[in-house]
């Protein structure tokens, strides 16, 4: 039997995902007229997914966050803003190699993948250290470059979720620069605090290098 309230929320999801503030505002107002608490509707939707996909352990995953229309709206607006920024800054060449990516590809030319398909860290470090003119020499330099790679990823991700990772050489460069923060001593307290805040705000708090970076900040 169709669940009209669940269908209504799914329709609101589709409106919110347009990323258009005016439509999102109307959708949020419409949500107030749904009598059943959204958390209850999320449970009903999860039960429906589980019942219609027997044996599929991942079927219920798409119901997570179903009730969080505010969070969905925030992400949709941010995605729309990134799409606009990407178009303004890169036009149709958003997924073309940037000069920074071209440098990474050139510097790591011939480096073979190691275990699990990743480029060997020691070889990557040797190649990049052999280009001293483009080495970060301060923690501020590292943070600036990491910010560049992060922003480039999210601009592309807003347009194509599956094509946003870029060249593996660029990913190797990002990890190399991240690791440098365990070696380069902070010049002043403010710089150390900036790195600490970066670690706390990023998704890298559980990385192997993070402990070494923290020890470098206080050592």
PEVEN-V922521 format. One record per residue. RES is the residue in one letter. PHI is phi in whole degrees, -180 to 180 (NA if undefined). OMEGA is omega as a letter, one per 30 degrees, with the letter a starting at -180 (NA if undefined). D_LAST is the distance of its C-alpha to the last C-alpha in whole Angstrom. Layout:
res:RES phi:PHI omega:OMEGA d_last:D_LAST
res:RES phi:PHI omega:OMEGA d_last:D_LAST
This chain:
res:X phi:NA omega:a d_last:64
res:X phi:-59 omega:l d_last:62
res:X phi:-106 omega:a d_last:60
res:X phi:-63 omega:a d_last:60
res:X phi:-71 omega:l d_last:57
res:X phi:-64 omega:l d_last:55
res:X phi:-62 omega:l d_last:57
res:X phi:-64 omega:l d_last:56
res:X phi:-68 omega:l d_last:53
res:X phi:-62 omega:l d_last:52
res:X phi:-66 omega:l d_last:54
res:X phi:-62 omega:l d_last:52
res:X phi:-58 omega:a d_last:49
res:X phi:-64 omega:l d_last:51
res:X phi:-68 omega:a d_last:52
res:X phi:-63 omega:a d_last:48
res:X phi:-68 omega:l d_last:47
res:X phi:-67 omega:a d_last:49
res:X phi:77 omega:a d_last:46
res:X phi:-89 omega:a d_last:49
res:X phi:-52 omega:a d_last:48
res:X phi:-64 omega:l d_last:52
res:X phi:-68 omega:l d_last:52
res:X phi:-64 omega:l d_last:49
res:X phi:-60 omega:l d_last:50
res:X phi:-66 omega:l d_last:54
res:X phi:-64 omega:a d_last:52
res:X phi:-67 omega:l d_last:50
res:X phi:-68 omega:l d_last:53
res:X phi:-64 omega:a d_last:55
res:X phi:-62 omega:l d_last:53
res:X phi:-66 omega:a d_last:54
res:X phi:-88 omega:l d_last:57
res:X phi:-80 omega:a d_last:56
res:X phi:-75 omega:a d_last:57
res:X phi:-75 omega:l d_last:55
res:X phi:-55 omega:a d_last:52
res:X phi:-62 omega:l d_last:49
res:X phi:-64 omega:l d_last:47
res:X phi:-69 omega:l d_last:51
res:X phi:-68 omega:l d_last:52
res:X phi:-63 omega:l d_last:48
res:X phi:-64 omega:l d_last:49
res:X phi:-65 omega:l d_last:53
res:X phi:-67 omega:l d_last:52
res:X phi:-65 omega:l d_last:49
res:X phi:-64 omega:l d_last:52
res:X phi:-64 omega:a d_last:54
res:X phi:-64 omega:a d_last:52
res:X phi:-67 omega:a d_last:52
res:X phi:-70 omega:a d_last:56
res:X phi:-89 omega:l d_last:56
res:X phi:-131 omega:a d_last:54
res:X phi:-60 omega:l d_last:54
res:X phi:87 omega:l d_last:52
res:X phi:-94 omega:a d_last:50
res:X phi:-67 omega:a d_last:46
res:X phi:-99 omega:a d_last:45
res:X phi:-60 omega:a d_last:48
res:X phi:-78 omega:a d_last:46
res:X phi:-60 omega:a d_last:43
res:X phi:-69 omega:l d_last:45
res:X phi:-87 omega:a d_last:46
res:X phi:-66 omega:a d_last:42
res:X phi:84 omega:a d_last:42
res:X phi:-55 omega:a d_last:45
res:X phi:-86 omega:a d_last:46
res:X phi:-88 omega:a d_last:43
res:X phi:-68 omega:l d_last:45
res:X phi:-65 omega:l d_last:42
res:X phi:-65 omega:l d_last:39
res:X phi:-63 omega:a d_last:42
res:X phi:-64 omega:l d_last:43
res:X phi:-61 omega:l d_last:40
res:X phi:-66 omega:a d_last:39
res:X phi:-65 omega:l d_last:42
res:X phi:-67 omega:l d_last:42
res:X phi:-62 omega:l d_last:38
res:X phi:-63 omega:l d_last:40
res:X phi:-64 omega:l d_last:43
res:X phi:-66 omega:l d_last:41
res:X phi:-66 omega:l d_last:39
res:X phi:-61 omega:l d_last:42
res:X phi:-66 omega:l d_last:43
res:X phi:-66 omega:l d_last:40
res:X phi:-62 omega:l d_last:40
res:X phi:-66 omega:a d_last:44
res:X phi:-69 omega:a d_last:44
res:X phi:-87 omega:a d_last:41
res:X phi:-120 omega:a d_last:42
res:X phi:61 omega:a d_last:46
res:X phi:-86 omega:a d_last:47
res:X phi:-105 omega:a d_last:44
res:X phi:-57 omega:a d_last:41
res:X phi:-100 omega:l d_last:41
res:X phi:-75 omega:l d_last:41
res:X phi:-62 omega:l d_last:38
res:X phi:-78 omega:l d_last:37
res:X phi:-56 omega:l d_last:36
res:X phi:-66 omega:l d_last:32
res:X phi:-68 omega:l d_last:33
res:X phi:-62 omega:l d_last:36
res:X phi:-61 omega:a d_last:33
res:X phi:-63 omega:a d_last:31
res:X phi:-63 omega:a d_last:35
res:X phi:-68 omega:a d_last:36
res:X phi:-65 omega:a d_last:32
res:X phi:-104 omega:l d_last:32
res:X phi:-59 omega:l d_last:36
res:X phi:94 omega:l d_last:37
res:X phi:-73 omega:a d_last:34
res:X phi:-90 omega:l d_last:35
res:X phi:-64 omega:l d_last:34
res:X phi:-104 omega:a d_last:32
res:X phi:-63 omega:l d_last:32
res:X phi:64 omega:l d_last:33
res:X phi:85 omega:l d_last:34
res:X phi:-87 omega:l d_last:31
res:X phi:-66 omega:a d_last:30
res:X phi:-64 omega:a d_last:28
res:X phi:-59 omega:a d_last:25
res:X phi:-65 omega:l d_last:24
res:X phi:-69 omega:l d_last:28
res:X phi:-60 omega:a d_last:26
res:X phi:-62 omega:a d_last:23
res:X phi:-62 omega:a d_last:26
res:X phi:-65 omega:a d_last:28
res:X phi:-70 omega:l d_last:26
res:X phi:-68 omega:l d_last:24
res:X phi:-79 omega:l d_last:28
res:X phi:-118 omega:a d_last:28
res:X phi:-60 omega:a d_last:26
res:X phi:-68 omega:l d_last:28
res:X phi:-122 omega:l d_last:27
res:X phi:-92 omega:l d_last:23
res:X phi:-72 omega:a d_last:20
res:X phi:-117 omega:l d_last:18
res:X phi:-134 omega:l d_last:16
res:X phi:-64 omega:l d_last:15
res:X phi:-63 omega:l d_last:18
res:X phi:-60 omega:a d_last:20
res:X phi:-62 omega:a d_last:19
res:X phi:-63 omega:l d_last:19
res:X phi:-64 omega:a d_last:23
res:X phi:-69 omega:l d_last:24
res:X phi:-62 omega:l d_last:23
res:X phi:-64 omega:l d_last:25
res:X phi:-60 omega:a d_last:28
res:X phi:-64 omega:a d_last:28
res:X phi:-66 omega:a d_last:28
res:X phi:-66 omega:l d_last:30
res:X phi:-62 omega:l d_last:33
res:X phi:-60 omega:a d_last:32
res:X phi:-71 omega:l d_last:33
res:X phi:-63 omega:l d_last:36
res:X phi:-73 omega:a d_last:38
res:X phi:-61 omega:l d_last:37
res:X phi:-66 omega:a d_last:39
res:X phi:-98 omega:a d_last:42
res:X phi:-145 omega:a d_last:42
res:X phi:-60 omega:a d_last:40
res:X phi:-92 omega:a d_last:40
res:X phi:-116 omega:a d_last:40
res:X phi:-98 omega:a d_last:36
res:X phi:-75 omega:l d_last:34
res:X phi:76 omega:a d_last:35
res:X phi:-70 omega:l d_last:35
res:X phi:-61 omega:l d_last:33
res:X phi:-64 omega:l d_last:31
res:X phi:-70 omega:l d_last:30
res:X phi:-63 omega:l d_last:28
res:X phi:-63 omega:l d_last:27
res:X phi:-63 omega:a d_last:25
res:X phi:-61 omega:l d_last:24
res:X phi:-68 omega:l d_last:22
res:X phi:-61 omega:a d_last:21
res:X phi:-66 omega:l d_last:20
res:X phi:-59 omega:a d_last:18
res:X phi:-65 omega:l d_last:16
res:X phi:-61 omega:a d_last:15
res:X phi:-70 omega:l d_last:13
res:X phi:-88 omega:a d_last:10
res:X phi:-110 omega:a d_last:11
res:X phi:-80 omega:a d_last:11
res:X phi:-75 omega:l d_last:9
res:X phi:-66 omega:a d_last:10
res:X phi:-81 omega:a d_last:13
res:X phi:-155 omega:a d_last:13
res:X phi:-60 omega:a d_last:12
res:X phi:-62 omega:l d_last:15
res:X phi:-68 omega:l d_last:14
res:X phi:-63 omega:l d_last:11
res:X phi:-64 omega:l d_last:14
res:X phi:-63 omega:l d_last:16
res:X phi:-68 omega:l d_last:14
res:X phi:-60 omega:l d_last:13
res:X phi:-65 omega:l d_last:17
res:X phi:-59 omega:a d_last:18
res:X phi:-63 omega:a d_last:17
res:X phi:-70 omega:a d_last:18
res:X phi:-90 omega:a d_last:22
res:X phi:-94 omega:l d_last:22
res:X phi:-97 omega:a d_last:23
res:X phi:-109 omega:a d_last:20
res:X phi:-64 omega:a d_last:18
res:X phi:-99 omega:a d_last:20
res:X phi:-73 omega:a d_last:19
res:X phi:-58 omega:a d_last:17
res:X phi:-69 omega:a d_last:15
res:X phi:-62 omega:l d_last:14
res:X phi:-60 omega:l d_last:12
res:X phi:-66 omega:l d_last:10
res:X phi:-65 omega:l d_last:10
res:X phi:-62 omega:l d_last:8
res:X phi:-63 omega:l d_last:5
res:X phi:-67 omega:a d_last:5
res:X phi:-69 omega:a d_last:6
res:X phi:-108 omega:a d_last:4
res:X phi:-75 omega:NA d_last:0
